[in-house]
Amino acid sequence: MSLVLACILLGIWQLRGPHPARQPSEPAAAALQVLKPVAVAVPEPEFRAPLTATASEHDAETSPVRNAESTSPMVKNRCWRTGPLDEGEIRAVLKRFAAPEYGARVIQEARHDKVADWVYLPPLPSSAAAREEQRRLGDLGVQDLAVVTTGPMRNGLSLGLFAEPGGALRRVAELKALGVTARIEPRYRDLERNFMVVRSATVPDADHSWRSVACE
């Protein structure tokens, strides 16, 4: 009888539907909770301003070199020339700039300089004809004349050398007024002149007129 009663109670219990799920206890629920991401404070990267050049460094890179004469090898090799000088001046300059770093040296140059204008008559056929012309001109009042006896102008007549500008022209005009046609020829002379060259970064001194030249 007890067994039958137990079976009836079991059937009634099953007909009532499924049991509600057992709620987990607090410790179990805590174990099953999904872990939330923890906000970790990540230090921000340190910001550093780009390095800037100092004023002196900027000037050294961008500004033109100051006092270029003291640093440029081209300026250090600069040379100066003065002259023409006579022998006494040459000796004085050589003595003053005798140190090896000056590299003082003397340069001689030959110059073809005009020294005068020559007034003349072209050569005549013979020396007798030249002397006859000389007498004729003397009778006209022409002075300072002579027969040329040597060179390519032999048997010509020299009527004077004139260093003063315009002197030869006046002489020709005077002769033309007498009916004599004279000619003018410039006369030259080779003159040897002495110059001094000194190596220096600046003008060597104030006693001479120096001109900057290329060093050889």
Secondary structure by P-SEA (a helix, b strand, c coil): caaaaaaaaaaaaaaccccccccccaaaaaaaccccccccccccccccccccccaaaaaacccccccccccccccccbbbbbccccaaaaaaaaaaacccccccbbbbbbbbcccbbbbbccccccaaaaaaaaaaaaaacccbbbbbcccccccccccccccccaaaaaaaaaaaaacbbbbbbbbbbbbbbbbbbbbcccccccccbbbbbbcc
